[in-house]
Amino acid sequence: MALTSAPVFDWLSDLNPALKAQESWRNGNYNEESLFHLVYQQDGPFAIACGTGLLVEHVRQFRFTPEMIQRMSRYSDERGRSLFDESYLNFLQRMRLRVRLAAAPEGMLLLPQEPLAIIRGPLAQVLLMESALRWLMWRSTQWATRVAVSRWERNDLKEEDTPSAPAVGFHPDGWKIRAEFIGGATADDILETIREPSRPPTETEGLIRVLPVSDQTPVREQALTQIRRVYKANHALGDICLNDALEEHASVSKTSAHIQDVRTHRSKTLKFTRFQNVYQPVLAKGHPVAALSRLGYLRQRTLKQLEAFHFGQLEAYPHGWLLSEVLE
């Protein structure tokens, strides 16, 4: 399937990420190790994570080339002054990405208040990735989720419904086709929905800074850095939210845990036989470490997740913070 025309995406069409990073350069905290969440607030009961494969493809070519630096040097404000400081542009040209990112695998179902990704790194570097995170992961998740929720509501969840993957290009139309295919769309569905507008992130969505990693204030105790999804056999029983301290001490050999559910605010004991860490490494010190999967496999993961949660009373599925520092 091919479209007659495909828009060319220009990363410098939105200068806000570069301007935010420059502000941190001017303030002197550009290298401050910080923790961010990539937040998508779904309208329905869940979201389908999508877009990490696109992010990996982008990061492999992430460079501020001399051509980009020259172009940025020509931007000016209404008074004719250069938007970007020469020292800042020199910093960009020398910069090597050192961001660490962990994300839910593509096709995985996420519940409300569960971010798409956990990002750590120097403040300016994470800010510079904002457009890529928004376009490649946030919007891909929106597109995949819209299709998946429709299938979930129709109870149309056959895992074997996996036609040949469409050819996709590295541009917005290609990204949308890819995401909708992973979410479970057919070729006819994609042709009908490809021109549907996408909503932009609200003020509480997108790349949200949680805190500087070095911060010792009480908010650090609730800085989510991992979720453990626990199972009995192949049935998901609940999601356990962990911060750095809880993950450091939580045992991997225990088979029960006490949580406080985020919706009911009541404690609940989960007894399980195994668990899965929701957030898997994607970038380590700026280098891709995630293995890329076939689009057909990612689509099958989506449908398998929908089937598993459809029969598990999703509205009552427990998820919340671990109540003790050790899994019992």
N, C-alpha and C positions, 0 to 999 in steps of 0.2 A: 504494500500500500504506500503510495507517495502523494504528497500534496503538490499542487501546481506551483506554489511559491512558499518560501520559508523565510521568516525574518532573520536578519543577522543580528546577533546580540552584541552590544557594546558595553563592556564592563565599566567604562568611564562615563556612560550616560548618566549614572548616578554618582555624584561626587561626594555624597554625604559620608560614606565609610572612610574615604581618604581624608576628609576634613576632620572627622572625629579623631582619627588616628593622629593627625597633625596637632590637634589640641592637646593630646596626651604627650606629644613630643615637646610642645612648648611648656607644658606644666612639669616636665621632667619625670613623669611617672609612666612613660611609654613602655618601659621594660618591666613594669610591676606584674608579677605572676598573678593571674586572675582566673576566676572560675565563672563560666557562663553556662546558661541553659538555652537550647534552641526550643522555643515553646510554640506549640500549635494547639489552639483551643477549638476542639471539634464541636460542631453543632449537634452531632448525633451521639450515640453511646460509646463510640470508639474512634480511633484513628488507625490507619494502616501506614506504617513507616515506609518511606520511599525516598530514593535519591542519593544514597551513599555511593553507589557505583558511579554516578555522574560526578560527585564531588571528588572521588579518587581520580577520575580522568582529568578533571580540572587541575588538581593539585600537582599532578605530574608535570604540568606546564606552567605552574605559577611562578611568574617572574615579572619584575618591573624592568622591562627592556629599555634600552636607550631611546627607542622610538616613543614608548609610553611616557618616559620622563620628559622628553622634549615636548610632547603634547601637553602634559600637565603644566609645564613651565609657561605655556602660552595662555592659560586660563587667567582671567582677571575679574575684579569686582566692578561695581558700577562707577567707581572712581578711577578705574584704570590700573589699580594696584594688583600685583600678582597674588593669586589665591594661595599659592604654595611657596613656603620659604625654601630658599636654595639649600640650606642645611638639611631640611626635611627631605627634599628630593634626593640629595646625596645619600641620606640614610636609607631611603627606599631602594635605591639602586644597589646598595651593598647588602641589603637584608637577605637573610636566609631563614625560611619558615621553620619555626620551632614549636608549632602548636600541636597539642595532643587532643585527640577527639575520639570519644567512644559513642557509638550510636546503636539504636535498636536495628537489627538486621532488616533489610527490605522485605516487606510482606508480613512483618510481625504486627500483631494487634496491640495497640496501646490504649490504656484507659484514661479518662480525664485526669488532668494534673500530672501526667507522666510525660516529661519532655522527650523530644525526638533525639536529642544528643546532649552530651556533657562535654564541654570544651574548656581546656585549660591552656594557658600560655601567656606570653608577654602581652600586656593590654593592647598595644598598638597593632600587633599582628592579628589578634582575634578580631579587632574592629575592622581591619582591612579585608577580612573574609566575609563580612556581613552580606554583601550582595550575592556571593556564591552560595552561602548557606540559605539565603532567602529564596533564590531562584531555583537552585538545584535540589534542595531538600525540603524546604517549607512548602513551596508550591507543588512539588511532586507529591508530597504527602496529601495536600489538599485534593489534587486530582485523583490519586489512587483511592482515597477515602470516599470521595463522592460516589465513585463507581461501586466500591465494595459495600457501602451501606445500602445501596439500592439492591444489590444481589442478596444481601443478608436479610433485608426486609421481605424479599420475595421467596426466601428459603431456596434460592437457586445456587447450590453450593457444591456442585459436582467437581471433584478435584481433577477428574480426567478431562474436563473441558479446557484443554490447553492446545489451541491451534498453533501453527507456526508463528514465531515472533515476527512482528513487522520490522522493516528496516527503519532505523531512526538516526537522525543527524544531531550534531551538537549545537542545537539552537532551540528556542522556546517551543516551537511546534513539535520538534523531535522529542523534547523532554516530556511534553504533555502526552504524546502518543505512547511513549515508554511507560509512563506512570499509569495511564488508564489501562493499558494491557496488563500490567502487574496487578492492578486493582480488580481485574476480571472482566474488562470490557471486550466485546466482540469487535470485529472490523467495522461492522455497520454502526455499532454504538459510537466508535471513535470518530467516524466520518460525521456523525450527527452532533457530537459534543465538542469537537476540536475548536470550534469558534466561540464556544460559550465563555463569557468573561470569568476571570478569577478574581476573587476578592483580595485586597491587600491585607497585610497583617494589621491588627489593631495595636494600640499603644502597649498592651500587655502581652503581645505575641512577638515572634521573631527572636532575634538575638538579645537575650536578657542577661545583664551582668548580675550575678548572685552576690559576689564579694571578692575582694582580694584574697588569694589563697592564704596569705600570711596573717589575715585578720583573726583576732582572738575574741571577738565580740560574741555574745550569745547566739546571734543569728547563724553563726557557723555550725552550731549544733543541729540545725535543721537544713543544712545545705545538702540536698540530695546528690549523691554521686553514683549510686548503683541501686538496681531493683532486682531482687531475686524472685523469680516466678517458680512456685513450688507445685509439685505434681504428686499424685498417687497414680501409679502406672502412667497412662497417657492423659489423665484428666487434670487440668489445671485447677488448683485449689485456692490460690490467692497470690497476691503480689506483696512482697516485703520491701519497704523503703529503707535504705541504708545511707548514712553519711560516712565520711572517711573513718571516724573512730569506730563506728559499729561494724563496718566492713573489715577493719583491721583485726577485730577480736571475735567476730562471728565464726563459729566453728563450721567446717564443711562436712562434718561427719554426723551431726545430730539430725534428728528426724522430727522435731517439733519446734514451734516458735510462737511467741505471744506477740500480737500486734494490736495497735489501736486503729480501727477502721476510720478512714478519712471522712466517710459519709455519715456513719452512725455515731462516731466518737466513742464507741464501745470496744472493750477489749475482746479479742477472739484468739483461740488457740488453733493453730494449723498443724496437723499431723501429716507428714508427707514421706515419700520414699526417695525423691530426688528433687533437684532444683536446677534452674537455668538462670545465669546472669543475663538480664535483658540487654545491657549495654556492652557491646563488644568493641575492641580496639579497631579504629579505622585509620587514624593518623598517629604516629609516634615520632615526636620531635620533627613534625612537618613532613614525614615520609609515609606514604601509604603502606599499610600492613594488612589490610583486609583483602581476602581473596574474592575475586569477582565471580558471580554466578550467572548462569544462563537466565534469560528473561523468563523462559518457560518454567524453570524451577522456582523462581520468585513468585510467579503467578500461582503455581501449585501451593506454595507456602501460604499465600493469602487465603486461598479457598480452604485449605486444611485448617487454618486458624479460625476462619468464620464458622466452619462446621463444628469445631470443638467448643467454641464459646456460644454458639447459637443454642446448643442443648444444655448449657451450663448455667442458665438463668443469669445472664450477664448483669442485669440490674442489681442482683444481690451478691455479685462476686466481690469477696473481701479484698481490699488493698489498703495498706496503711503502714505506719512506722513501727519498727521493731521496738518493743517495750523494754528490753534488757540488752546489755552489751554482749551477751553470749546466747547463741541459739541453744536451747536446752535439749 
